[in-house]
Amino acid sequence: MQHPNYIKKALYYHELLEKGHVQSQRTLAQQVGISQTKVHLILQLLKLDEKIKDFILGLDDADPRLDFLTVYRLQPLLQVKSKERQRRKFQEMIGEQYPDQNACYEKVAL
């Protein structure tokens, strides 16, 4: 699945694994043509706060913000254990990249 939305991609990979369509992350990586490490990193995004995931899932597939919200930019948020702080960090990250649109990201930090 070639998709710009890493949360959608993570959900898809998770479903393939859960339903037994692929036996392991290694097999999945081989089938989609990326490293096993990247498959693991993508799946880790499912541990993000629900509001962050919902926000990203709500973006249109053609939204250019998805080019910014890469697995590597989102990954550091997983180090933040508090979901509230995770949301604040996400809002700060987005606000720095898109300062003129900061109001639409405030709902994530609630």
N, CA, C and O atoms as a printed pandas DataFrame, in Angstrom:
     atom_number atom_name residue_name chain_id  residue_number  x_coord  y_coord  z_coord
0              1         N          MET        A               1    0.844   -1.188    0.000
1              2        CA          MET        A               1    0.000    0.000    0.000
2              3         C          MET        A               1    0.881    1.240    0.000
3              4         O          MET        A               1    1.568    1.523    0.981
4              5         N          GLN        A               2    0.859    1.963   -1.080
5              6        CA          GLN        A               2    1.578    3.225   -1.161
6              7         C          GLN        A               2    0.614    4.326   -0.749
7              8         O          GLN        A               2   -0.312    4.660   -1.487
8              9         N          HIS        A               3    0.834    4.882    0.418
9             10        CA          HIS        A               3   -0.092    5.874    0.943
10            11         C          HIS        A               3    0.684    6.966    1.644
11            12         O          HIS        A               3    1.630    6.678    2.377
12            13         N          PRO        A               4    0.299    8.230    1.431
13            14        CA          PRO        A               4    1.027    9.314    2.093
14            15         C          PRO        A               4    0.697    9.454    3.579
15            16         O          PRO        A               4    1.431   10.114    4.315
16            17         N          ASN        A               5   -0.396    8.842    4.022
17            18        CA          ASN        A               5   -0.820    8.974    5.413
18            19         C          ASN        A               5   -0.288    7.776    6.203
19            20         O          ASN        A               5   -0.763    6.651    6.045
20            21         N          TYR        A               6    0.699    8.039    7.048
21            22        CA          TYR        A               6    1.346    6.949    7.770
22            23         C          TYR        A               6    0.442    6.279    8.800
23            24         O          TYR        A               6    0.663    5.118    9.142
24            25         N          ILE        A               7   -0.554    6.973    9.295
25            26        CA          ILE        A               7   -1.476    6.333   10.230
26            27         C          ILE        A               7   -2.353    5.331    9.464
27            28         O          ILE        A               7   -2.594    4.224    9.945
28            29         N          LYS        A               8   -2.822    5.715    8.290
29            30        CA          LYS        A               8   -3.597    4.780    7.472
30            31         C          LYS        A               8   -2.740    3.576    7.083
31            32         O          LYS        A               8   -3.207    2.437    7.074
32            33         N          LYS        A               9   -1.499    3.851    6.768
33            34        CA          LYS        A               9   -0.587    2.769    6.398
34            35         C          LYS        A               9   -0.374    1.835    7.587
35            36         O          LYS        A               9   -0.365    0.615    7.425
36            37         N          ALA        A              10   -0.205    2.399    8.766
37            38        CA          ALA        A              10   -0.002    1.588    9.975
38            39         C          ALA        A              10   -1.231    0.721   10.260
39            40         O          ALA        A              10   -1.101   -0.454   10.603
40            41         N          LEU        A              11   -2.401    1.297   10.120
41            42        CA          LEU        A              11   -3.633    0.531   10.336
42            43         C          LEU        A              11   -3.752   -0.612    9.331
43            44         O          LEU        A              11   -4.169   -1.716    9.682
44            45         N          TYR        A              12   -3.390   -0.345    8.105
45            46        CA          TYR        A              12   -3.438   -1.362    7.060
46            47         C          TYR        A              12   -2.438   -2.487    7.362
47            48         O          TYR        A              12   -2.785   -3.664    7.266
48            49         N          TYR        A              13   -1.217   -2.136    7.721
49            50        CA          TYR        A              13   -0.201   -3.143    8.059
50            51         C          TYR        A              13   -0.651   -3.980    9.254
51            52         O          TYR        A              13   -0.497   -5.201    9.270
52            53         N          HIS        A              14   -1.208   -3.299   10.252
53            54        CA          HIS        A              14   -1.684   -3.987   11.451
54            55         C          HIS        A              14   -2.781   -4.987   11.091
55            56         O          HIS        A              14   -2.790   -6.114   11.587
56            57         N          GLU        A              15   -3.698   -4.573   10.231
57            58        CA          GLU        A              15   -4.785   -5.458    9.813
58            59         C          GLU        A              15   -4.240   -6.688    9.081
59            60         O          GLU        A              15   -4.695   -7.807    9.318
60            61         N          LEU        A              16   -3.270   -6.479    8.196
61            62        CA          LEU        A              16   -2.676   -7.609    7.475
62            63         C          LEU        A              16   -2.057   -8.616    8.438
63            64         O          LEU        A              16   -2.188   -9.826    8.253
64            65         N          LEU        A              17   -1.389   -8.112    9.456
65            66        CA          LEU        A              17   -0.758   -8.989   10.445
66            67         C          LEU        A              17   -1.802   -9.675   11.320
67            68         O          LEU        A              17   -1.714  -10.878   11.569
68            69         N          GLU        A              18   -2.783   -8.917   11.784
69            70        CA          GLU        A              18   -3.808   -9.470   12.675
70            71         C          GLU        A              18   -4.648  -10.549   11.999
71            72         O          GLU        A              18   -5.003  -11.549   12.624
72            73         N          LYS        A              19   -4.962  -10.344   10.732
73            74        CA          LYS        A              19   -5.801  -11.304   10.017
74            75         C          LYS        A              19   -5.005  -12.454    9.419
75            76         O          LYS        A              19   -5.576  -13.345    8.790
76            77         N          GLY        A              20   -3.690  -12.441    9.612
77            78        CA          GLY        A              20   -2.859  -13.536    9.140
78            79         C          GLY        A              20   -2.565  -13.527    7.653
79            80         O          GLY        A              20   -2.129  -14.537    7.099
80            81         N          HIS        A              21   -2.798  -12.400    7.003
81            82        CA          HIS        A              21   -2.489  -12.306    5.570
82            83         C          HIS        A              21   -0.981  -12.315    5.332
83            84         O          HIS        A              21   -0.506  -12.719    4.271
84            85         N          VAL        A              22   -0.250  -11.868    6.332
85            86        CA          VAL        A              22    1.218  -11.983    6.336
86            87         C          VAL        A              22    1.603  -12.545    7.694
87            88         O          VAL        A              22    0.939  -12.277    8.695
88            89         N          GLN        A              23    2.657  -13.312    7.726
89            90        CA          GLN        A              23    3.032  -14.020    8.942
90            91         C          GLN        A              23    3.854  -13.185    9.918
91            92         O          GLN        A              23    3.829  -13.432   11.124
92            93         N          SER        A              24    4.581  -12.200    9.401
93            94        CA          SER        A              24    5.461  -11.431   10.281
94            95         C          SER        A              24    5.750  -10.067    9.671
95            96         O          SER        A              24    5.454   -9.809    8.504
96            97         N          GLN        A              25    6.329   -9.209   10.484
97            98        CA          GLN        A              25    6.747   -7.902    9.993
98            99         C          GLN        A              25    7.811   -8.069    8.906
99           100         O          GLN        A              25    7.872   -7.285    7.958
100          101         N          ARG        A              26    8.624   -9.069    9.052
101          102        CA          ARG        A              26    9.669   -9.337    8.048
102          103         C          ARG        A              26    9.043   -9.669    6.690
103          104         O          ARG        A              26    9.462   -9.137    5.662
104          105         N          THR        A              27    8.045  -10.546    6.693
105          106        CA          THR        A              27    7.360  -10.914    5.456
106          107         C          THR        A              27    6.652   -9.709    4.859
107          108         O          THR        A              27    6.694   -9.485    3.649
108          109         N          LEU        A              28    6.004   -8.940    5.716
109          110        CA          LEU        A              28    5.319   -7.730    5.264
110          111         C          LEU        A              28    6.307   -6.773    4.608
111          112         O          LEU        A              28    6.034   -6.224    3.541
112          113         N          ALA        A              29    7.443   -6.578    5.246
113          114        CA          ALA        A              29    8.468   -5.681    4.703
114          115         C          ALA        A              29    8.925   -6.131    3.324
115          116         O          ALA        A              29    9.100   -5.313    2.421
116          117         N          GLN        A              30    9.116   -7.425    3.169
117          118        CA          GLN        A              30    9.530   -7.952    1.875
118          119         C          GLN        A              30    8.457   -7.718    0.826
119          120         O          GLN        A              30    8.766   -7.382   -0.317
120          121         N          GLN        A              31    7.204   -7.892    1.207
121          122        CA          GLN        A              31    6.109   -7.737    0.250
122          123         C          GLN        A              31    5.894   -6.284   -0.173
123          124         O          GLN        A              31    5.559   -6.013   -1.326
124          125         N          VAL        A              32    6.086   -5.361    0.753
125          126        CA          VAL        A              32    5.859   -3.953    0.400
126          127         C          VAL        A              32    7.140   -3.258   -0.067
127          128         O          VAL        A              32    7.093   -2.119   -0.531
128          129         N          GLY        A              33    8.266   -3.930    0.051
129          130        CA          GLY        A              33    9.512   -3.388   -0.477
130          131         C          GLY        A              33   10.184   -2.330    0.372
131          132         O          GLY        A              33   10.841   -1.429   -0.150
132          133         N          ILE        A              34   10.019   -2.439    1.696
133          134        CA          ILE        A              34   10.727   -1.545    2.613
134          135         C          ILE        A              34   11.412   -2.396    3.672
135          136         O          ILE        A              34   11.198   -3.606    3.740
136          137         N          SER        A              35   12.229   -1.765    4.492
137          138        CA          SER        A              35   12.946   -2.523    5.515
138          139         C          SER        A              35   12.011   -2.953    6.642
139          140         O          SER        A              35   10.965   -2.347    6.874
140          141         N          GLN        A              36   12.412   -4.002    7.324
141          142        CA          GLN        A              36   11.637   -4.475    8.474
142          143         C          GLN        A              36   11.618   -3.405    9.559
143          144         O          GLN        A              36   10.624   -3.254   10.269
144          145         N          THR        A              37   12.702   -2.674    9.685
145          146        CA          THR        A              37   12.776   -1.593   10.673
146          147         C          THR        A              37   11.729   -0.532   10.381
147          148         O          THR        A              37   11.061   -0.053   11.298
148          149         N          LYS        A              38   11.578   -0.161    9.123
149          150        CA          LYS        A              38   10.587    0.865    8.787
150          151         C          LYS        A              38    9.170    0.349    9.029
151          152         O          LYS        A              38    8.315    1.101    9.498
152          153         N          VAL        A              39    8.908   -0.912    8.720
153          154        CA          VAL        A              39    7.594   -1.490    9.027
154          155         C          VAL        A              39    7.340   -1.371   10.526
155          156         O          VAL        A              39    6.251   -0.975   10.942
156          157         N          HIS        A              40    8.321   -1.707   11.326
157          158        CA          HIS        A              40    8.194   -1.623   12.791
158          159         C          HIS        A              40    7.911   -0.177   13.224
159          160         O          HIS        A              40    7.033    0.063   14.052
160          161         N          LEU        A              41    8.652    0.773   12.667
161          162        CA          LEU        A              41    8.457    2.181   13.028
162          163         C          LEU        A              41    7.057    2.657   12.650
163          164         O          LEU        A              41    6.418    3.386   13.408
164          165         N          ILE        A              42    6.585    2.244   11.483
165          166        CA          ILE        A              42    5.238    2.630   11.045
166          167         C          ILE        A              42    4.195    2.055   12.005
167          168         O          ILE        A              42    3.268    2.759   12.405
168          169         N          LEU        A              43    4.338    0.805   12.367
169          170        CA          LEU        A              43    3.381    0.184   13.293
170          171         C          LEU        A              43    3.423    0.834   14.674
171          172         O          LEU        A              43    2.400    0.887   15.358
172          173         N          GLN        A              44    4.569    1.320   15.089
173          174        CA          GLN        A              44    4.688    1.990   16.384
174          175         C          GLN        A              44    3.830    3.249   16.452
175          176         O          GLN        A              44    3.438    3.673   17.539
176          177         N          LEU        A              45    3.535    3.849   15.301
177          178        CA          LEU        A              45    2.715    5.058   15.290
178          179         C          LEU        A              45    1.313    4.819   15.833
179          180         O          LEU        A              45    0.626    5.764   16.221
180          181         N          LEU        A              46    0.894    3.578   15.862
181          182        CA          LEU        A              46   -0.419    3.261   16.429
182          183         C          LEU        A              46   -0.463    3.503   17.935
183          184         O          LEU        A              46   -1.538    3.498   18.534
184          185         N          LYS        A              47    0.691    3.712   18.541
185          186        CA          LYS        A              47    0.755    4.007   19.976
186          187         C          LYS        A              47    0.601    5.503   20.271
187          188         O          LYS        A              47    0.574    5.906   21.434
188          189         N          LEU        A              48    0.502    6.315   19.232
189          190        CA          LEU        A              48    0.292    7.744   19.444
190          191         C          LEU        A              48   -1.062    7.983   20.105
191          192         O          LEU        A              48   -1.955    7.138   20.049
192          193         N          ASP        A              49   -1.193    9.130   20.719
193          194        CA          ASP        A              49   -2.451    9.537   21.339
194          195         C          ASP        A              49   -3.579    9.497   20.302
195          196         O          ASP        A              49   -3.369    9.829   19.136
196          197         N          GLU        A              50   -4.753    9.096   20.729
197          198        CA          GLU        A              50   -5.903    8.955   19.831
198          199         C          GLU        A              50   -6.242   10.257   19.106
199          200         O          GLU        A              50   -6.592   10.235   17.926
200          201         N          LYS        A              51   -6.141   11.385   19.801
201          202        CA          LYS        A              51   -6.481   12.659   19.161
202          203         C          LYS        A              51   -5.499   12.992   18.042
203          204         O          LYS        A              51   -5.888   13.559   17.021
204          205         N          ILE        A              52   -4.254   12.648   18.225
205          206        CA          ILE        A              52   -3.260   12.875   17.179
206          207         C          ILE        A              52   -3.564   11.980   15.986
207          208         O          ILE        A              52   -3.570   12.433   14.841
208          209         N          LYS        A              53   -3.814   10.711   16.266
209          210        CA          LYS        A              53   -4.136    9.788   15.170
210          211         C          LYS        A              53   -5.401   10.220   14.448
211          212         O          LYS        A              53   -5.447   10.195   13.219
212          213         N          ASP        A              54   -6.424   10.614   15.190
213          214        CA          ASP        A              54   -7.675   11.056   14.569
214          215         C          ASP        A              54   -7.454   12.287   13.695
215          216         O          ASP        A              54   -8.019   12.403   12.607
216          217         N          PHE        A              55   -6.625   13.199   14.188
217          218        CA          PHE        A              55   -6.337   14.397   13.404
218          219         C          PHE        A              55   -5.675   14.031   12.082
219          220         O          PHE        A              55   -6.082   14.515   11.026
220          221         N          ILE        A              56   -4.664   13.187   12.136
221          222        CA          ILE        A              56   -3.942   12.794   10.921
222          223         C          ILE        A              56   -4.851   11.996    9.998
223          224         O          ILE        A              56   -4.820   12.190    8.783
224          225         N          LEU        A              57   -5.655   11.107   10.555
225          226        CA          LEU        A              57   -6.595   10.336    9.739
226          227         C          LEU        A              57   -7.612   11.233    9.047
227          228         O          LEU        A              57   -8.109   10.900    7.971
228          229         N          GLY        A              58   -7.918   12.359    9.657
229          230        CA          GLY        A              58   -8.891   13.288    9.095
230          231         C          GLY        A              58   -8.366   14.122    7.936
231          232         O          GLY        A              58   -9.141   14.797    7.257
232          233         N          LEU        A              59   -7.064   14.083    7.703
233          234        CA          LEU        A              59   -6.499   14.850    6.596
234          235         C          LEU        A              59   -6.813   14.169    5.268
235          236         O          LEU        A              59   -6.753   12.945    5.158
236          237         N          ASP        A              60   -7.140   14.953    4.288
237          238        CA          ASP        A              60   -7.372   14.436    2.941
238          239         C          ASP        A              60   -6.070   13.856    2.400
239          240         O          ASP        A              60   -4.986   14.368    2.681
240          241         N          ASP        A              61   -6.186   12.790    1.627
241          242        CA          ASP        A              61   -4.988   12.126    1.098
242          243         C          ASP        A              61   -4.110   13.039    0.256
243          244         O          ASP        A              61   -2.911   12.794    0.129
244          245         N          ALA        A              62   -4.684   14.081   -0.317
245          246        CA          ALA        A              62   -3.913   15.016   -1.143
246          247         C          ALA        A              62   -3.360   16.187   -0.321
247          248         O          ALA        A              62   -2.693   17.065   -0.868
248          249         N          ASP        A              63   -3.628   16.204    0.970
249          250        CA          ASP        A              63   -3.194   17.311    1.814
250          251         C          ASP        A              63   -1.670   17.354    1.890
251          252         O          ASP        A              63   -1.046   16.358    2.256
252          253         N          PRO        A              64   -1.066   18.480    1.554
253          254        CA          PRO        A              64    0.401   18.567    1.575
254          255         C          PRO        A              64    1.010   18.439    2.971
255          256         O          PRO        A              64    2.208   18.190    3.102
256          257         N          ARG        A              65    0.201   18.605    4.004
257          258        CA          ARG        A              65    0.729   18.440    5.365
258          259         C          ARG        A              65    1.186   17.012    5.625
259          260         O          ARG        A              65    2.012   16.770    6.505
260          261         N          LEU        A              66    0.651   16.071    4.864
261          262        CA          LEU        A              66    1.082   14.679    5.031
262          263         C          LEU        A              66    2.543   14.492    4.632
263          264         O          LEU        A              66    3.205   13.568    5.105
264          265         N          ASP        A              67    3.047   15.373    3.761
265          266        CA          ASP        A              67    4.465   15.317    3.409
266          267         C          ASP        A              67    5.341   15.675    4.605
267          268         O          ASP        A              67    6.481   15.221    4.706
268          269         N          PHE        A              68    4.805   16.490    5.505
269          270        CA          PHE        A              68    5.530   16.879    6.716
270          271         C          PHE        A              68    5.391   15.823    7.810
271          272         O          PHE        A              68    6.333   15.587    8.566
272          273         N          LEU        A              69    4.233   15.193    7.898
273          274        CA          LEU        A              69    3.942   14.244    8.973
274          275         C          LEU        A              69    4.463   12.848    8.626
275          276         O          LEU        A              69    3.694   11.902    8.453
276          277         N          THR        A              70    5.757   12.750    8.532
277          278        CA          THR        A              70    6.398   11.482    8.187
278          279         C          THR        A              70    6.599   10.625    9.424
279          280         O          THR        A              70    6.486   11.104   10.552
280          281         N          VAL        A              71    6.893    9.375    9.204
281          282        CA          VAL        A              71    7.140    8.454   10.306
282          283         C          VAL        A              71    8.310    8.948   11.166
283          284         O          VAL        A              71    8.303    8.781   12.385
284          285         N          TYR        A              72    9.295    9.546   10.534
285          286        CA          TYR        A              72   10.474   10.009   11.275
286          287         C          TYR        A              72   10.200   11.266   12.085
287          288         O          TYR        A              72   10.826   11.475   13.124
288          289         N          ARG        A              73    9.275   12.107   11.630
289          290        CA          ARG        A              73    8.908   13.292   12.417
290          291         C          ARG        A              73    7.967   12.931   13.561
291          292         O          ARG        A              73    8.008   13.551   14.623
292          293         N          LEU        A              74    7.128   11.937   13.345
293          294        CA          LEU        A              74    6.170   11.542   14.380
294          295         C          LEU        A              74    6.796   10.650   15.446
295          296         O          LEU        A              74    6.345   10.642   16.591
296          297         N          GLN        A              75    7.814    9.914   15.083
297          298        CA          GLN        A              75    8.435    8.937   15.982
298          299         C          GLN        A              75    8.874    9.527   17.332
299          300         O          GLN        A              75    8.649    8.886   18.358
300          301         N          PRO        A              76    9.489   10.720   17.377
301          302        CA          PRO        A              76    9.899   11.259   18.686
302          303         C          PRO        A              76    8.746   11.481   19.660
303          304         O          PRO        A              76    8.956   11.495   20.873
304          305         N          LEU        A              77    7.538   11.655   19.146
305          306        CA          LEU        A              77    6.389   11.836   20.034
306          307         C          LEU        A              77    6.143   10.601   20.891
307          308         O          LEU        A              77    5.587   10.701   21.984
308          309         N          LEU        A              78    6.550    9.457   20.404
309          310        CA          LEU        A              78    6.340    8.213   21.154
310          311         C          LEU        A              78    7.201    8.147   22.415
311          312         O          LEU        A              78    6.918    7.368   23.325
312          313         N          GLN        A              79    8.242    8.958   22.462
313          314        CA          GLN        A              79    9.096    9.000   23.652
314          315         C          GLN        A              79    8.436    9.771   24.794
315          316         O          GLN        A              79    8.851    9.666   25.949
316          317         N          VAL        A              80    7.407   10.544   24.459
317          318        CA          VAL        A              80    6.685   11.340   25.452
318          319         C          VAL        A              80    5.584   10.458   26.033
319          320         O          VAL        A              80    4.630   10.114   25.335
320          321         N          LYS        A              81    5.711   10.099   27.279
321          322        CA          LYS        A              81    4.779    9.143   27.892
322          323         C          LYS        A              81    3.411    9.743   28.198
323          324         O          LYS        A              81    2.394    9.063   28.066
324          325         N          SER        A              82    3.378   10.998   28.600
325          326        CA          SER        A              82    2.111   11.649   28.910
326          327         C          SER        A              82    1.379   11.980   27.607
327          328         O          SER        A              82    1.932   12.645   26.731
328          329         N          LYS        A              83    0.148   11.518   27.484
329          330        CA          LYS        A              83   -0.629   11.779   26.277
330          331         C          LYS        A              83   -0.894   13.270   26.116
331          332         O          LYS        A              83   -0.899   13.780   24.996
332          333         N          GLU        A              84   -1.113   13.966   27.213
333          334        CA          GLU        A              84   -1.342   15.411   27.160
334          335         C          GLU        A              84   -0.099   16.125   26.621
335          336         O          GLU        A              84   -0.203   16.990   25.751
336          337         N          ARG        A              85    1.065   15.762   27.138
337          338        CA          ARG        A              85    2.319   16.366   26.654
338          339         C          ARG        A              85    2.577   15.966   25.210
339          340         O          ARG        A              85    3.109   16.760   24.434
340          341         N          GLN        A              86    2.209   14.751   24.839
341          342        CA          GLN        A              86    2.380   14.294   23.464
342          343         C          GLN        A              86    1.555   15.180   22.516
343          344         O          GLN        A              86    2.027   15.579   21.451
344          345         N          ARG        A              87    0.315   15.475   22.927
345          346        CA          ARG        A              87   -0.544   16.342   22.111
346          347         C          ARG        A              87    0.036   17.749   22.012
347          348         O          ARG        A              87    0.013   18.361   20.944
348          349         N          ARG        A              88    0.558   18.261   23.131
349          350        CA          ARG        A              88    1.159   19.593   23.111
350          351         C          ARG        A              88    2.382   19.640   22.199
351          352         O          ARG        A              88    2.559   20.591   21.437
352          353         N          LYS        A              89    3.222   18.611   22.279
353          354        CA          LYS        A              89    4.408   18.539   21.420
354          355         C          LYS        A              89    3.996   18.485   19.952
355          356         O          LYS        A              89    4.622   19.122   19.104
356          357         N          PHE        A              90    2.950   17.728   19.656
357          358        CA          PHE        A              90    2.448   17.637   18.287
358          359         C          PHE        A              90    1.978   19.010   17.819
359          360         O          PHE        A              90    2.297   19.440   16.710
360          361         N          GLN        A              91    1.221   19.690   18.670
361          362        CA          GLN        A              91    0.724   21.017   18.310
362          363         C          GLN        A              91    1.889   21.974   18.078
363          364         O          GLN        A              91    1.856   22.766   17.136
364          365         N          GLU        A              92    2.919   21.914   18.921
365          366        CA          GLU        A              92    4.090   22.776   18.749
366          367         C          GLU        A              92    4.802   22.466   17.433
367          368         O          GLU        A              92    5.196   23.372   16.698
368          369         N          MET        A              93    4.960   21.195   17.151
369          370        CA          MET        A              93    5.636   20.764   15.932
370          371         C          MET        A              93    4.893   21.292   14.702
371          372         O          MET        A              93    5.509   21.823   13.778
372          373         N          ILE        A              94    3.585   21.145   14.699
373          374        CA          ILE        A              94    2.767   21.610   13.585
374          375         C          ILE        A              94    2.765   23.133   13.527
375          376         O          ILE        A              94    2.869   23.720   12.450
376          377         N          GLY        A              95    2.648   23.762   14.681
377          378        CA          GLY        A              95    2.618   25.225   14.734
378          379         C          GLY        A              95    3.885   25.860   14.202
379          380         O          GLY        A              95    3.838   26.926   13.588
380          381         N          GLU        A              96    5.019   25.214   14.433
381          382        CA          GLU        A              96    6.281   25.729   13.907
382          383         C          GLU        A              96    6.340   25.603   12.387
383          384         O          GLU        A              96    6.875   26.479   11.707
384          385         N          GLN        A              97    5.798   24.530   11.866
385          386        CA          GLN        A              97    5.820   24.298   10.422
386          387         C          GLN        A              97    4.749   25.118    9.703
387          388         O          GLN        A              97    4.976   25.599    8.593
388          389         N          TYR        A              98    3.587   25.278   10.332
389          390        CA          TYR        A              98    2.457   25.982    9.717
390          391         C          TYR        A              98    1.922   27.036   10.685
391          392         O          TYR        A              98    0.804   26.896   11.181
392          393         N          PRO        A              99    2.698   28.090   10.967
393          394        CA          PRO        A              99    2.292   29.066   11.987
394          395         C          PRO        A              99    0.995   29.807   11.661
395          396         O          PRO        A              99    0.275   30.203   12.577
396          397         N          ASP        A             100    0.687   30.000   10.399
397          398        CA          ASP        A             100   -0.534   30.720   10.041
398          399         C          ASP        A             100   -1.786   29.865   10.173
399          400         O          ASP        A             100   -2.897   30.385   10.068
400          401         N          GLN        A             101   -1.630   28.561   10.402
401          402        CA          GLN        A             101   -2.773   27.660   10.542
402          403         C          GLN        A             101   -2.869   27.079   11.951
403          404         O          GLN        A             101   -3.537   26.065   12.150
404          405         N          ASN        A             102   -2.233   27.685   12.900
405          406        CA          ASN        A             102   -2.140   27.125   14.244
406          407         C          ASN        A             102   -3.499   26.889   14.895
407          408         O          ASN        A             102   -3.646   25.952   15.680
408          409         N          ALA        A             103   -4.490   27.715   14.588
409          410        CA          ALA        A             103   -5.806   27.571   15.221
410          411         C          ALA        A             103   -6.442   26.222   14.929
411          412         O          ALA        A             103   -7.143   25.679   15.782
412          413         N          CYS        A             104   -6.214   25.669   13.743
413          414        CA          CYS        A             104   -6.850   24.390   13.413
414          415         C          CYS        A             104   -6.187   23.224   14.141
415          416         O          CYS        A             104   -6.737   22.123   14.159
416          417         N          TYR        A             105   -5.039   23.440   14.732
417          418        CA          TYR        A             105   -4.357   22.379   15.458
418          419         C          TYR        A             105   -4.621   22.423   16.956
419          420         O          TYR        A             105   -4.270   21.492   17.680
420          421         N          GLU        A             106   -5.237   23.503   17.420
421          422        CA          GLU        A             106   -5.478   23.656   18.852
422          423         C          GLU        A             106   -6.377   22.563   19.383
423          424         O          GLU        A             106   -6.251   22.192   20.550
424          425         N          LYS        A             107   -7.277   22.034   18.580
425          426        CA          LYS        A             107   -8.180   20.987   19.047
426          427         C          LYS        A             107   -7.428   19.716   19.396
427          428         O          LYS        A             107   -7.929   18.905   20.174
428          429         N          VAL        A             108   -6.237   19.521   18.839
429          430        CA          VAL        A             108   -5.436   18.337   19.145
430          431         C          VAL        A             108   -4.915   18.403   20.568
431          432         O          VAL        A             108   -4.791   17.372   21.229
432          433         N          ALA        A             109   -4.611   19.590   21.046
433          434        CA          ALA        A             109   -3.993   19.745   22.361
434          435         C          ALA        A             109   -5.005   19.721   23.502
435          436         O          ALA        A             109   -4.615   19.842   24.663
436          437         N          LEU        A             110   -6.267   19.571   23.210
437          438        CA          LEU        A             110   -7.287   19.560   24.275
438          439         C          LEU        A             110   -7.073   18.422   25.259
439          440         O          LEU        A             110   -7.842   18.274   26.209
